[in-house]
Amino acid sequence: MTNEEDGWRRFLALCKKASLEELDELLKAILTHTERHEIAFRVLVFRELIRGERTQREIAADLPISLANVSRGSNVLKTMEPEIRTLIAS
């Protein structure tokens, strides 16, 4: 296992052990404001795409983010495991 893989696994283990409040503080310490913003909007894009009620253009305008970001999210969903899709949709 590489150092990167080891670090990632340790990070995942920390996230799994943390309460919601602890996880919030942990991610605020590790991620920049911009990174948290991008993750938040990525989750919202996935949820909207999974719901399938609006076009990609509408999602981009409402969030507001670029249409390219919504398209990337759509492409990721095509290979996403069904269990992960369900988790995001819940």
C-alpha positions in Angstrom: 0.0 0.0 0.0 1.3 3.4 -0.9 1.5 6.3 1.5 -1.3 8.0 -0.4 -3.5 4.9 -0.1 -2.7 4.5 3.6 -3.5 8.2 4.2 -6.8 7.9 2.4 -7.8 4.7 4.4 -6.9 6.5 7.6 -9.0 9.5 6.6 -12.0 7.2 5.8 -11.6 5.5 9.1 -11.6 8.8 10.9 -14.8 9.9 9.0 -16.5 6.6 9.9 -15.7 6.9 13.6 -16.7 10.6 13.9 -20.0 11.9 15.1 -21.7 14.4 12.7 -20.4 17.3 14.7 -16.9 15.9 14.8 -17.0 15.1 11.1 -18.0 18.7 10.4 -15.0 20.0 12.4 -12.6 17.5 10.9 -13.6 18.4 7.3 -13.4 22.1 8.2 -9.8 21.5 9.4 -8.8 19.4 6.4 -10.6 21.1 3.5 -10.5 24.7 2.3 -13.8 26.7 2.1 -13.6 26.3 -1.7 -13.2 22.5 -1.5 -16.2 22.2 0.9 -18.2 24.4 -1.5 -17.3 22.2 -4.5 -18.2 19.0 -2.6 -21.5 20.4 -1.4 -22.5 21.4 -4.9 -21.4 18.1 -6.4 -23.7 16.3 -3.9 -26.6 18.6 -4.9 -25.9 17.9 -8.6 -25.9 14.2 -8.0 -29.2 14.4 -6.1 -30.8 16.4 -8.8 -29.6 14.2 -11.6 -30.8 11.1 -9.7 -34.2 12.6 -9.2 -34.4 13.2 -13.0 -37.0 16.0 -12.7 -35.0 18.8 -14.3 -32.7 19.2 -17.3 -28.9 19.6 -16.8 -29.3 23.2 -18.0 -31.9 23.9 -15.3 -29.8 22.4 -12.6 -26.8 24.4 -13.6 -28.8 27.7 -13.6 -30.5 27.0 -10.3 -27.4 26.0 -8.2 -25.6 28.1 -9.9 -22.7 26.2 -11.4 -21.4 25.6 -14.9 -23.2 23.2 -17.2 -19.9 21.4 -17.6 -19.9 20.5 -13.9 -23.4 19.1 -14.2 -22.4 17.1 -17.3 -19.4 15.7 -15.4 -21.7 14.6 -12.6 -24.0 13.0 -15.2 -21.0 11.0 -16.6 -19.9 9.9 -13.2 -23.5 8.6 -12.4 -23.3 6.3 -15.5 -20.7 4.2 -13.8 -21.8 4.7 -10.1 -22.8 1.6 -8.1 -26.5 1.5 -7.4 -25.9 1.4 -3.7 -24.0 4.7 -3.9 -26.8 6.2 -6.0 -29.3 5.2 -3.3 -27.1 6.6 -0.6 -26.8 9.9 -2.3 -30.5 10.1 -3.1 -31.6 9.4 0.6 
